[in-house]
Amino acid sequence: MPQRSVLISGASVAGPALAHWLGRYGFRPTVIEVAPALRRGGFAVDFRGATQLTVLERMGVLEEIRDHSTGGGDPLTFIDGRGRPLAAMPPEFAGGEVEILRSDLSRILYRHSLAPLGADHTPGPPPADACPPEYLFGDSIASLTETADGVQVTFERGAPRTFDLVVGADGLHSTVRRLAFGPERDFVRHLGYYIAAWDLPEAAGDLAARPVGYGEPGRLATVGRTSRRAAEPGYAGEAFCVFASEEERGHDRRDLRARKQAIARAYDGAGWRIPELMATLGQAGDVYFDSISRADVPSWSTGRIALLGDAAHGATVGGMGTGSAIIGAYVLAGELALAEGDHRTAFARYERKLRPYVTRCQQGGRGAGEFLAPATQEAIDARNAALNSPAAVAAMLRQGHDISAALVLEDYPAQVRAAVCARW
C-alpha cells in the first residue's frame, strides 16, 4: 500500500493515539499543535469498562497509565456552610477504573507514538512499513482546500503543504471543523453551565486539606489535592467550580483576566470559605474556563477531511470523552488500514461503527451540570439523598459501566496483519 500522508490537528489525546496506530499501519502521520509543547496541567481524566481498557492494552500503554495513576483518592464530601458533611460522592464517579492527569496521558501517548515498532509490543504490520509521526508544535492550520487527489493546507507559520487526508482531533472548539464544516455555532450547543479550574497557591493553606464541595443553588465549588502532584513546589491543591449561566462567553476563554472576573462574579456572596477561595484567583497563573457544551456533527467527514474525538462528538464533562477519543482513534486507523487508505470506505465505516456508542456516552454530559450544581435547594437535597443511598449509587455506577462497555471491538491489528500477509 502506498504510504498515504495524514495531517492530524491536535496533540492532546486523540491526535497522538491516531498517529500511534497510523504509523504502525504504514501511513505517514503529521501532528500539528498550536501550543509550543505538550500541554502541562489540566484535569484528571479516566478510563472505565472493558472496551476502553482493551484499546489501551492493545496500544501497549495500559500498564504505564496505571503506573501514573492519580490513585483515585478519597470520596468528595459535600458540606454545608459550616463544613458539616451532607453526602459523599465515591471516587469511582469521576475516576473510573484508572485515572490519570491529562498531561501525563498526553506525554505517554506522544512517546509511544514515536517508539520504534515492537518497542512497546504493539502488534502491527512488518517493520519496513512503519512510519513514526512528525510533530509540528507552535503552529496551526489556516486554510484547507480539497483537490481531486489531496488537501492543500496553509499554516499560520509554516510553509504550505499537501496531504492525502486531514483529521481534526483538536477538541470541542475545533479549527478543522470550523474551516471544513462550518462555524462552531452550527455544531456546539451550550448546556447552561460553566466549569473552571485552577491550582491553589501555598498561601491557600489548609483550604484543600480534604476533598470537599460546597454548593448553593446553581453553583458548586470543590477543593482537593492530587496525591501524584503533592511533591510539586508551590502546589497546595486544586479548585474546581461549576456554575449555571445561560450567557455564552466564548471570547472569555482567551482572556485570563476576563476568565477570573467571570468566575468571581458567579460566586459573589457565596458562603463557607468561598471568599477565601476566590481570593486565590489573583495568584493563579492560568485558569481553565469553558462552557459545558456538546458537539453534534451530522456527518463526521467531508471528502478527505474527518473529525475525531471531541471535535466530532464532544461533551465538556461527564461524556466519557477521553475514553471515546482513544476508541475512535483505534477504529478510524483500523478502518483506514483495512480499506488500504480508501477514505470514502474507511470514513463511512468508522462513523457507522462508532456513532451509536459515543451518542450514548454523550448523554452523561447533558446532566453533568445539573447533577453537580442543581438549580434549586430541593434538587440539591435530592442529589444528596441519592448519594446517601448505597442502592442508588450502585445503580448509577452500573449504568455508567454498561454504557462505557457497550461496544464490541474488532481486532484491527490482527486483521491488518492478516491482510498484509495475504497481499504478500
N, C-alpha and C positions, 0 to 999 in steps of 0.2 A: 504494500500500500504506500503511495507517495506520502511523504511527511507533510501533512497539512498544517499550516500555521494558524494558531488561535490566539487572539488578543483577549485577555481576561481583565476586566476593570474591577479592582478591589483586592486588597491583600490582607483582609482580616481573617475570615474563616472559610467561606465558600470558595473564594478565589484560590488560595493555596491548596485546598482539598481537590479542586478540579485540576489544578496544574499537576498535582501529585499523580493522579490517575492518567491524565492525557499524556504526560511524559513517558509513563511506563507502557502506554499503548502505541507509542511511536509517533505521536503528534509533536509539534513544536510550539509549546505554550509560551506566551509572554504575558507577564502580570504587571499592570500599571497601577500605581498607588499614589494618590495626591499627597499623602503625608511623606515627610522626608525620610522616615524609617518606620519599622514596625511600631505600631502604637503601644504606649505603655498605659498601665492603669485600666480603668473600666470595670464593669460589673463582673461578678462571678456568673458563669454560665453552667448549664448542667446537661447531662445525658441520662436518659431513662428508657427502659424497655429493651427487649432482646434485639429489635431491629437496629436501633441506634448503636448499641454496643457491638453488634456483629460487624457493622461497617467499620467502626474504629479498629476492631480486631483485624479485619482484612487489610486495613491500611498499615498495620503494624505499629499503631500508636497507642493502643488502649492501655498497656501497662505503664507507659511513660506518663500518660494522662493521670492514671491512678497515683503514680509517684508524686505528681504535682498537685494532687487534690487539695482543696481547702480543708478537708477533714469534716465537712458538714457543719459541725458546731452545735450549739445549744438551740433549743426552741426560741422563737421570737415571742416574747411575752407582751401582750397588750396590757397597758396600765391606764389608771385614771389620773386625774390631775395631781393626786398626792403620791403617785408612784406605786399604788397598790395594784396587784395583778388582777386582771379580769378574765383573761383567756390566754392560751398559748398555741402558736402555730408550729407544728412539727417541722424540723429541718428538711424532711423529705418533700414538703410542699414546694420549696424553692430550689432545693439542692439535688433532687432526683437521686439516681444511684451513684453518680460520681459528679462532683462539682469542681470546677477549675476556674481560675481567673482568666478572663478573655485574653489578656496579654500573654499569659503562659501558653494558652491554647494556640494562639497565632504563631508564637515562636516555634512550638513543636511542629505544627503543620508546615511552616516555612522550611524548617530544617529537613524534615522528611521529604518534602517535595524535591529538594536538591540532592538527596542522598543517592549514591550510586545504586544501580539496580542490584537488589539482593542484599544490600547493607541493612535494610530494615525488614528483610524477609517477606516483602510484598510479592505475591505471585504476579507474573506479568509475561509479556512476550519475550523473545530472545534478546539478550543484552545488546546486540547490534542495533536493534530498533529503538532502544530507549533514548530519550532526549530530555535532559534536565531543563527546567524552565528558566527563562530570562526574567529578571525582576527590574522594573524601572520605577524608582521611588522619586517623589517630589515632582510629579507631573500628572496631568490629567488629559482626558480626551476633549478636544474642542469641536470636532465635527466628524460625522460618519456619512460616507457616500457609497452606497452599494452599486456595484457594477455586475456585469454578466459573470465574471469569474473571481470576484473578491470584494473586499470592503476597503475603500480608501479612507485612511484615518489621518486627521491632523491633530496635533497635540498643542497644549498651551506653551510648551517649551521645546520639545524635541522636534526633529525633522519628520515630515510626513512619511507614512509607510502604508503598505497594502498587506492585508491579512486575508486568509481564506474565510475565517469565521471570527465573530466577535461575541463575547459573552459578558453581560452586565452582572457582576457579583458584587455590586457596590452599594448595597443596602437600601433601606426604605426610601431614601432621598436620591435614588439612582440617577447618575448622569447619563448612562447609556439609555435608560428608559426614557428620559426626557428628550434626548436627541433623536432616538429612533421610533418611539411610540407616541410621544406627545407630552404635554405639560403635566406636572405632578398632580395638579388639582383634578385631573381626569381619572386618576387611579388610586389616590391615597385619601382615605376618609378619617377625619378626626373623630375620636370616640368620646370626647368630652372631658378628658383628664390629661394632666401633665405629670411627668416624673422628673426628678432632679437628684443628683448625687454628687458628693464631693468628699475629699479627705479632710479629716479633722486635724487641726494643729495640736502640738503638745500642750498649748495653753488651754485646751478643752478639758484637761484633767481627767476626772472620772466620769465624764458625761457618757462615754461609751463603755463603761466598765462591764456592762452586761447587755445583751441584745434585747432592747425594749422598743415598743412602738406606742406612741401617744396619738390618739385620734379624736377628732371632733367632726361633726357632720361636714362631709366634703373635703376633708384634709387629714392626712396622716404623716407623721414624721417618725422615722426609726433611726436608731443609732446602734452600732455594734462594732466588733473588731474581727478581722480575718486573721486566724492564727498564723497562716502562712506569711503574712506581712508584718508580724509582730516585731521582727528584728530591724525593720526599715527605720533609718534615722528620721526623727520628727513625726513618726506615724502614731496617731492616737485613736484611730478608728475611722469609720465612715458614717456619713449621714445619707439617708435615702428618704425622699419625700414624694408623696403622691397627693395631688390636689385637683379638684374639679374646676374646670373653666371651659366655657363654650367658645371663648375667643381664641382664634388661631394666631399663633405667634411665630410663624416660620422664620421671620427675619431675625428674631432674637437668638437663634441658635448660633449665629456667627458673631455675636456681640457679648463678650463676657460681662461687661458692666450691666447691660440690659438683662441678661440672664439672672444675675444676682438681685437686681431690683424687682424683677417679676416674682422671684421666689419669696423675697422679704415681704412684698405686698400681700402675697397669698396667705402668709402666716401672721399677719398683723393682728395683735390682740389675742393670740392663742395662749393657752395655759401651760401647765407643767414647767419645764425648763426650755421651752421653745425660744423665748427671747435670747437665752444664753446660746442656744444652737444657732440662731440666725446671726448672732454676732460673729461666729466663726467664718461666715461667708466672706468677710472683708479680707481674711488671710488666705483664702483658697486660691491657689494658682490656676486652677481650672475647675470648671463646673459642668457636668453633663446635664443637659436640659433638652427635653424633647416632648412632643405630644405623645399620648398613647393613641396610635393610629393603626390603620390596617390597609394593606395594599391589595387590590383586586384588579388583576390584569386579565381581560377576556382571553387573550392568546399570549403565551409566553415567548413567542418567536415571530419575527417578521423577516422573511428571506433568510439571509445568512447571519442574522443577529438574534440572540436568545437571551433570556433573563434567568437568573438563578438565585435561590435563597430569598432574602427579604425584598430584593428588587422585584420579584415576581409575586410573592405571597407573604409579605412580612406582617407581623403583628408586634408592636414595640415591646410588649411584655406579656408573658403568660401564654404565648402561642407556640412554644417549643421550637422557636426559630433556629436556634443553633443546631439542634439535632436534625431538623428538617433540611438545613443547608448542607450538612455532611452527607445525608442520604441523597439529596438532589445532585450533588457533585458526583457521587458514585454512579447514580443511574444515568445522568447525562453523558459522562465519559464512556460508560459501558455501551450505551446505545450508539454513540458516535463510532466507537471501535468496531462493533458488530456490523454497522452499516458501512464500514470502510470509508468513513468520512462523508457519506451522503447526508447532508444536513437536513434535507427535506424529510427523509425517512426517520432519522435519529431524533430530530426535534419533536416530531409528532408522537413518536413512541414514548419519549421522555415525559411529555406532558400528560399523555393518556394514562401512563402508569402511576405518576406521582400526584396529579391534581386531587383525586379523592382523598388521599392520605393527608396532604397538607391542609386541605379545606377543613377537615375535622380538627387538626391541630390548631388551626387559627381560631376556632371557637373559644378557646381559653383566653385569647387576647380580648375578646369582646367584653367579658365580665371582670377582667382583672382590676380595673379602676374601681368599679362598684364594690368588689369584694374587699379591697384594701382600704378604701376610703368611702364607705357608704354615705349617701346623701343626707340621711336622717338619723337621729339618735335611735329610733326604733329599729332601723336597719342595722346599725352598729350592734345593738343588743342581740339581734337575731344572728348575726355573724358570730358573735362571741359564744352564744348558746350552742351553735353548731360545732364550734371548735372545742367546746367542753363536753361534747358527746362522742365517746370512742366509736360508736357505730357510724355516726355521720362522717367523722374523719376518715375511717376506714373506707367508706363508700366513695368519698372524694378522691382518695389516693388510688383506689382501684380503678375508678373511671379514667384518671389521667394515665395510669399504666396501660390500660386497654387501648386508649387512643394512640399512645406512642408506639405500641407494638402492632398496630393494625395494618401491616404491610408485609407481604411475602417477598423477600429479597431473592433476586436471581443471583447466581454465582457468576458474575461477569468475568472475573479474572480467569476462571476455568473455561468459560465459553470462548473468550478471546484467544486463549492459548490453543484450544482445540481448533478454532477457525484458522489460526496461523499455521498450525501443524498440517491441517488439511490442504492449505494452499501450497505448502512446501512439497 
